[in-house]
Amino acid sequence: MSSAEKLGGMGIMPKRKKQKGGEHCSLHSKYEVKFQDLLLFIVERKMGSSRRMFLMDLARKKGFRVADIMSDSVTHIVTENNSWNEIWDWIQTQKMSDASKLNLLNISWFTESMGAGKPVDIEECHRLQVQKTCLLQSGLSPASPVTTVSQFACQRKSTLDNKNKIFTDALDILAENCEFNETYGSYVTYSRATSVLKSLPYTISGMNDLEELPCFGEQTRTIIEEILEEGFSSKVNNLLQDEKYKARKLFTSVFGVGVKTADKWYGLGFRTLEEVKATKDLAFTKMQRAGFLYYEDIIQAVSKTEAEAVGQMIQDITRECTPVAQVTLTGGFRRGKEVGHDVDFIISCPEEGDDEGLLQKTVNKLDRQGVLLFCDFVEATMEKRKLPSRKYDAMDHFQKCFLILKLEERLVDKRELSVASGSAVRLNDKGTEHENKAMIKGWKAIRVDLVVVPAQQYAFALLGWTGSRQFERDLRRYANREKNMLLDNHGLYDKRKQVFLKANTEEEIFAHLGLEYLEPQERNA
């Protein structure tokens, strides 16, 4: 089937029909048309109908004319993830009177125009990429496509399909050690290189493959070259055998233990958790005591099924307190991961004030139901609205709590585990020793973070808590350096206009920044 048949057969781009009243544009009278000489047609294929409708409505609000179907009057075709070949094949079936006048644009031109509030100048990076064979057939001569990889993770699609894991695993270990040592310059160097590699649709097979890529200096190139030649990095192997690194890695795996505490224990001569727990002279915090008590559970990966079960439990309880409350799963699970170390949720209400006292009520109900094992409550620290932080890794100021919850096995797999006093259950022969222990006791301790977010800041908080960490760092860096804006989990501030920009969705934030919208599963940078 040809590209044209695929597009037409899916009903995404209907064949042009003559309209008695001219082109069918659905130009709603409630929106003022500011740009009469321009008529957009947004392609639904690969973006979906709901996103297309959102973009069409956004454009109309900004004063653009938008056509529901194709016609000779269309001047700009906007598409997302479609090739020039596919779009051009389809155009040939439309019998346009003069197809050469059309501007075939990728979504970046649209998002930049929405951010500017007017049509921006069309640059080569906005045009669809063209293959030479199609140029010869069409008789057109668009400029060569731009194929450079951006230095910013927010301009690259990074899925969980990492084709360079052998390199990124090594660089991640080196980055972690730099963070332990507080050598943040090297940490950023390794992290950015890792992020670029994760976005590539191919595997690095030689040093020439790095020539056109950003974020690779001598420090990272040396690591990549040795792995290509030897299959491993001697620097990484030596680090993995380093006594201090191993101790730091082990100690910080305990809930409530940071690098400073880990270094203190290492300095006292401890090398194992058993040695630490056996020492009577150490004073543990409440969080650390809980970390040791539930260590075997917490150190195990949390499955997506378990995360969803916790989410349902939180949702049920919060709605008992406030029926309009919404609970949203964030973090790696929202980015498509099947396992994680903990589970993060944003709690929000549509009306201001409805979330008053909601977090405390939720925690109290969890306690009364006997599933609360630990709670560290943190009050909101932002009393009045101020400018977003200039620090790319800055923490937010929302009210939140860090929990350890008891998740019963029956809530996960829908099976009733009849664990009577003194009785046992049948073990799963395929399960790990820890999983079998969890089945015997009938529950598992899971780390959970709850964050309460005001409705007007929900989109910014959702974007920030979704991650990944490097994606968020680059998104804030891009906003500051490229757009002269400040972005954090609370809002987006335009430094030139000296105003806060409103956004009800993540799509609107991307549009303000002039960025192509990336789905959560494309942010695994």
Helices and strands as residue ranges (DSSP letters): H 3-9, E 35-42, H 49-61, E 64-67, E 76-79, H 84-93, G 99-101, E 103-106, H 107-116, G 124-126, H 132-138, G 153-155, H 165-180, H 184-199, G 207-210, H 218-230, H 234-240, H 243-251, H 259-267, H 273-278, H 286-293, H 295-298, E 302-303, H 304-321, E 326-329, H 331-334, E 339-340, E 343-348, H 358-368, E 372-378, E 399-408, H 409-413, H 433-441, E 443-452, G 455-457, H 458-466, H 469-483, E 485-487, E 492-494, E 499-501, H 506-512, G 520-522
